[in-house]
Amino acid sequence: MNIMYKSTRGQADAVPSSQAILKGLAEDGGLYVPEQIPELDVTLAQLKDMSYQETAYEVMKLFLTDFTDEELKSCIRRAYDEKFDTQEIAPLREADGVWYLELFHGATIAFKDMALSILPHLLTTSAKKNKVENEIVILTATSGDTGKAALAGFADVPGTRIIVFYPKDGVSPIQEKQMVTQKGKNTYVAGIRGNFDDAQSGVKKMFGDRKLADEMNRAGFQFSSANSINIGRLVPQVVYYVYAYARLCAKGALQDGEMMNVVVPTGNFGNILAAYYAKQMGIPIAKLICASNDNKVLYDFFATGEYNRNRPFILTSSPSMDILVSSNLERLIYRIAGEDAAADRAMMQSLAADGRYEITAEMKECLADFAGGYASEEEVAAEIRRLYEKTGYVLDTHTAVASCVYRKYRQEQSDERVTVIASTASPYKFTRSVMNAIDEKYDGMSDFAMVDELSRISGTAVPRAIEEIRTAPVLHDAVVEKDGMKEFVKKILSI
């Protein structure tokens, strides 16, 4: 079956997967979605015996139908290699009766590595397939993790440049140091005076700027995206939910066909949307539990049917979730609207103009698969401490949001199904918040003294990604106003 990709806003031509990956965002400002979600064509019994790489091929071949088997297998082989510090790529750890799917064993110790290890290969393969002559400029906004993972993935990849914008005071010290020390002649990083939503809005605005696109084309450049708005980011994320189900069956924790719950700490909605796609493909997932921090715009949406970003923006200890405009939710809105592009377009116009929109009662009925919950800063710290004291297992702040939300959900709903929590970052990435949650006596330590203490109390090795930045020099020190992003890009490209 040949899968084509169409825009959620209905005013752009359908394109094959390689072109959707190259474009990132459709010309009408919409997000590319597959014309249909394919069904898995292997059995759960077959999946049980597959490696991560083999599972990735079985899932991705169904979505990326204009890639040859050889092209896709080559991308997968180059992505999921010794960059990961475990052969399993995405191991499952049981703690206190819950399975934590560890998605942080890649080069930058966050779940973004799972997709951003393969996206550069998918993108450069797509460029060759479509005979693209221009240099591809990856333009990305980050709330902390995407930036470093994208920089690491695209560093010194021929025919590409990557420009990352992050909120100057809205990421952890480790996240910032990971980005500003990034090597690579084609890498550029700038902090903006604003929050993540400002950075994301600025990037989307440049994608929709036809005059800028023409200027770039004349100079031999074209934009693409490494954000989760790119379908080349979303498809690889579907893989690890399929893999998790198969591994739990192999371990005997699930029987073939038995339903499981999935809990995802959620900001831009891409990671939980990937779980929804896995369910649509045939993986027996019961509830998709969307976990929010104090910026609980998604929790309120699932509770009321109204999406409203008109609220204070709160800086939390889980900065990758400090988001008030969840871009990937548009893909779900389009689907529950019966793929009515006009309805989707109207709601997105309302969001842009008034900061809010409301779904219909019929659309709300289509959200029965989802449950929402949120955890306050105090609850997050308490959950890190509770699990550590009970089991010795240490969570990062984002995973702790999900863990806390799940415990409340289970208590309220008496739902005892086998549950997988997406563990989206290593605790070493948010050491100060994690260590202060465990015991406030650590507060006086330097960041790297805390890293060593975390290693001691958790019995885990300090990740290579952290060791590398201990003494690394700062290579990127640009800070721009939020309305100066376009000029920064033009300066880099000399246009």
Buried (B, 14 or more C-beta within 10 A) or exposed (E): EEBBBBBBBBEBEBBBBBBBBBBBBBBBBBBBBBEEBBEBEBEBEBBBEBEBBBBBBBBBBBBBBBBEEEBBBBBBBEBBEEBBBEEEBBBBEEBEEBBBBBBBBBBBBBBBBBBBBBBBBBBBBBBEBBEBEBBBBBBBBBBBBBBBBBBBBBBEBEBBBBBBBBBBEBBBEBBBBBBBBBEBEBBBBBBBBBBBBBBBBBBBBBBEBEEBBEBBEEBEBBBBBBBBBBBBBBBBBBBBBBBBBBBBBBEEBBEEEBBBBBBBBBBBBBBBBBBBBBBBBBBBBBBBBBBBBBBBBBBBBBEEBEBBBEEEBEEBBBBBBBBBBBBBBBBBBBBBBEBBBEBBBBBBEBBEEEBBBBBEEEBBEBBEEBBBBBBBBEBBBBBBBBBBEEEEBBBBBBBBBBBBBBBBBBEEEEBEBBBBBBBBBBBBBBBBBBBBBBEEEBEEBEBBEBBEBBBEBBEBEBBEBBBBBEEBEEBBEBEBEBEBBBEBBBEBBEE
